[in-house]
Amino acid sequence: GTTITVMNAARKRMKPGQKELKGMLFVTAGLGGMSGAQPKAGNISGVVSVTAEIDIAAAQKRYDQGWVDELHTSLDELVPRVKKAVENKEVYQAGPYIPLK
């Protein structure tokens, strides 16, 4: 269900003549519980996805499982990396850990 939702949402945002989803950005939150499906859906769909998480244990678990490609603790690192992935039409899944202060 999650992959179909991501793909259908991306299709609604496609420009006329656009044939693929690569280079599109999917932003969401939550890597705990069943939410590991979100970056996996981004991978299957072929988009760049950013799934923010406030629990470092949940973020690390999804990274260890291979559901996110990189974990970031700094937006200064994350934003340029995501921009590069979008520009290069990479299939890329980021899992930023954003602690609550």
N, C-alpha and C positions, 0 to 999 in steps of 0.2 A: 503494500500500500504506500509506503513512504517514497519509494522510487517512482512510482506512477504519479504521485502528487508533485514531486520535484520536476519530473519531465513535462507534465501538463502545465504547470506554472511557467516553466521556461518557454514552452511553445507559445504561450500567450504573450510573452515579451519579445518574441522573435521579430526581426525587422523583415520587411518584404524582400523576398529573394534569399533570405538566410536559410541555409540547408542543415546546419548542425548546431548543437548546443554548446560546443566548445567555446571557451572564452566568456561564458556567462557566469555570473556570480550569484551564489546562494548563501545567504547569511541567516544563521539560526543560533539557538542556544540549547545547552544541555547535553552532556555526554554520559550521564548516569542512568541507571535503570535500563529501559528499552531505547533510550535516546542515541545509543551508538549506531542505530540504523540510519541516522541523518547523514553523517559523513560517508557511510557506505553507499547510500542512495546517490549522493553527489558523485561518487566514484563511478558507479554504474551508469549514471546519466551523462558523464563526461564533462562535468562543470567544475568550476573552482568553488569550493565551499569553505566557509568559516563557521565553526560551531564553538561558540564561547562556553566556558565552564568556570564556575567559581570553586569547585571542589577539586583540589589537585590530585587526589586519589582517583577520582573518576576520569580525569583527563589523562593521567598516566596509564590507567588500565586500557583505555581505548587506543592510546599510542602503542602500548605493548602488544595489543591485539592486531595492530596494523590498520586500524580503522581511520586514523589520521596520520598524515605524512610527517608533520612537524608540530611540536608544542612551542608556543611563544608566551613569554611572560611580559613582553613589552610591545605596546602598540607601535613604537618607533621601529621595531624589527618587523612586526606583522604587516603593517600597511604597505611598505615597499615590496615585500615578498608577494603579497596578494596582487598588487598592481602588475608586477612582472608576470605572474601566472596568468592573469587575465589577458595581458598583451600577447603573450606567447601561446595562448589557447591551451594551456596545460590542463591536465586532469590532476587537480591538487586539492588536498584536504588539510586545512589548518585547524588546530585545536588550541586556541589561545586560552590560557589560564588567567582569569582576571579576578584576583582576590577582592573580596569586599573589605572595605576599610572602616 
